[in-house]
Amino acid sequence: MATVDPVPPPLLLEREQEHPELTLHRRTSHEVLADLDELPDAIVIDGDHNWFTLHEELRMIGEKAGEGTLPLLFFHDVCWPHARRDTYYAPERIPEGEHPEIGEDVGLAPGNPGTDPLGLPYPAAALNEGGPKNGTVTAIEDFSRERGGVRFAVVPAFSASGALAGERPLRRRPRRGSSIPTTATPSSTGSSGTGSSTSSPATAAPS
Ligand SMILES: C[S@@+](CC[C@H](N)C(=O)[O-])C[C@H]1O[C@@H](n2cnc3c(N)ncnc32)[C@H](O)[C@@H]1O
């Protein structure tokens, strides 16, 4: 099993010590995916919750899968505040034109599409909710539309979890050793609908 985090939190460092079977890559998801020569059976994505980072992660995974079956994909934070609004660990990593207007040290409050100083504090987030290239579910829907033939389901518990899989049944593939090269180069950075599934990604996800 491998995990990816450019700035691993203390608990993850502890896990790395306790579990020799766990490989921790101290790089960004895009750096690791670019080096990946074989897709694992399943991937959990709970990294930088913004449209560009997630859409690019999905695009790279889709590209590696080609015409084959996608890995089973799990997501965290596919409801409020992330579903339709970007937040950023490192806004400097997001190219111009790939993000809405960003505010620093903003507060996010349920039901308020703008910002609220009394809201949940975020070091960097989109100033407004909604619209294109904004939010985790928007990224998953855009990818699902681009790829076709996938199902996306949301379980609305604690910022919510989601799963995405190809509609064609997953074929069980023989276990193989880890395929990610272990060049751990530390990078530069310094962190909420109804349980349903449908093949058209535009309807199941939370608004
Ligand atoms: C929402 S936390 C979740 C962490 C972990 N999954 C957990 O449940 O404790 C997001 C994590 O993603 C990491 N992160 C931020 N940008 C990343 C990127 N581009 N690639 C990979 N991980 C990233 C952060 O350092 C942070 O530890």
The ligand as an SDF file (V2000), in Angstrom:
LIG
                    3D

 27 29  0  0  0  0  0  0  0  0999 V2000
   -7.8490   16.7520    3.9600 C   0  0  0  0  0  0  0  0  0  0  0  0
   -6.2190   16.2500    4.4450 S   0  0  0  0  0  0  0  0  0  0  0  0
   -6.4940   14.5250    4.5350 C   0  0  0  0  0  0  0  0  0  0  0  0
   -5.3370   13.7600    5.0310 C   0  0  0  0  0  0  0  0  0  0  0  0
   -5.6100   12.2850    5.2460 C   0  0  0  0  0  0  0  0  0  0  0  0
   -6.2340   11.6710    4.1110 N   0  0  0  0  0  0  0  0  0  0  0  0
   -6.4490   12.0990    6.4460 C   0  0  0  0  0  0  0  0  0  0  0  0
   -7.5530   11.6030    6.2940 O   0  0  0  0  0  0  0  0  0  0  0  0
   -5.9390   12.4020    7.5180 O   0  0  0  0  0  0  0  0  0  0  0  0
   -5.4010   16.5440    2.9440 C   0  0  0  0  0  0  0  0  0  0  0  0
   -3.9250   16.1660    2.8990 C   0  0  0  0  0  0  0  0  0  0  0  0
   -3.5230   16.3390    1.5370 O   0  0  0  0  0  0  0  0  0  0  0  0
   -2.1950   16.8090    1.4910 C   0  0  0  0  0  0  0  0  0  0  0  0
   -1.9910   17.4660    0.1800 N   0  0  0  0  0  0  0  0  0  0  0  0
   -2.1240   18.7650   -0.1240 C   0  0  0  0  0  0  0  0  0  0  0  0
   -1.8480   18.9690   -1.4350 N   0  0  0  0  0  0  0  0  0  0  0  0
   -1.5430   17.7460   -1.9600 C   0  0  0  0  0  0  0  0  0  0  0  0
   -1.1760   17.2920   -3.2670 C   0  0  0  0  0  0  0  0  0  0  0  0
   -1.0900   18.1320   -4.3010 N   0  0  0  0  0  0  0  0  0  0  0  0
   -0.9280   15.9800   -3.4500 N   0  0  0  0  0  0  0  0  0  0  0  0
   -1.0270   15.1150   -2.4100 C   0  0  0  0  0  0  0  0  0  0  0  0
   -1.3930   15.4700   -1.1370 N   0  0  0  0  0  0  0  0  0  0  0  0
   -1.6480   16.7740   -0.9300 C   0  0  0  0  0  0  0  0  0  0  0  0
   -2.0890   17.7510    2.6830 C   0  0  0  0  0  0  0  0  0  0  0  0
   -0.7430   17.8810    3.1010 O   0  0  0  0  0  0  0  0  0  0  0  0
   -3.0010   17.0610    3.7280 C   0  0  0  0  0  0  0  0  0  0  0  0
   -2.2400   16.2500    4.6070 O   0  0  0  0  0  0  0  0  0  0  0  0
  1  2  1  0
  2  3  1  0
  2 10  1  0
  3  4  1  0
  4  5  1  0
  5  6  1  0
  5  7  1  0
  7  8  2  0
  7  9  1  0
 10 11  1  0
 11 12  1  0
 11 26  1  0
 12 13  1  0
 13 14  1  0
 13 24  1  0
 14 15  1  0
 14 23  1  0
 15 16  2  0
 16 17  1  0
 17 18  1  0
 17 23  2  0
 18 19  1  0
 18 20  2  0
 20 21  1  0
 21 22  2  0
 22 23  1  0
 24 25  1  0
 24 26  1  0
 26 27  1  0
M  CHG  2   2   1   9  -1
M  END
$$$$
